[in-house]
């Protein structure tokens, strides 16, 4: 009797296991199918910015050539990647080799096809940089904190100013801003005070010193005037 119960339990386990595998396999196939619904879509991180996309009509027997038009109201800078996808499951991504002015157009290229509609967009994030900085006497400095992305505002972040010795690169004094927000494409003039310093020195200023803003480019936050040590 015990042997028969074990056999039944084992059989049930095998059945349940097989059903679970089939269920998971089906879910996996369904997820993959959902992913494939928009081929060529750009899985970017950040804010999606829409462009106009249109079908030029005839003469697409060799390759479809959708027209992507910059209707964002701002120039899209060189190096941004613009993606498109069509209703017939085609798509692609174009990395801009030059700035794309407002209302300017570029063409995508895909598989042959004439009867389709399309959409286009790109993803971006704020981009904080220091435009310029100058000493204002022995105990203060002024600088411009800029958000060079023309599409997405930057939330509050902290900038840091350091006064650095030309002789040994030691930090002689430093100060930090309060949290400063910068609108898209704008800059904010700031002045910070610090302990008086003397001797040959230069400024080093870092945007987003606490890494509180997720940026499109994370490697351009630091500005310095170390070259002034040579003169």
Beta strands, then each sheet from edge to edge (+ up, - down):
strand 1: 47-54
strand 2: 67-69
strand 3: 81-86
strand 4: 91-95
strand 5: 105-107
strand 6: 118-124
strand 7: 128-135
strand 8: 140-147
strand 9: 154-157
strand 10: 160-165
strand 11: 171-176
strand 12: 180-182
strand 13: 187-193
strand 14: 201-206
strand 15: 222-224
sheet 1: 4+ 3- 6+ 1- 2+ 5-
sheet 2: 7+ 8- 13+
sheet 3: 9+ 12-
sheet 4: 11+ 10- 14+ 15-
end
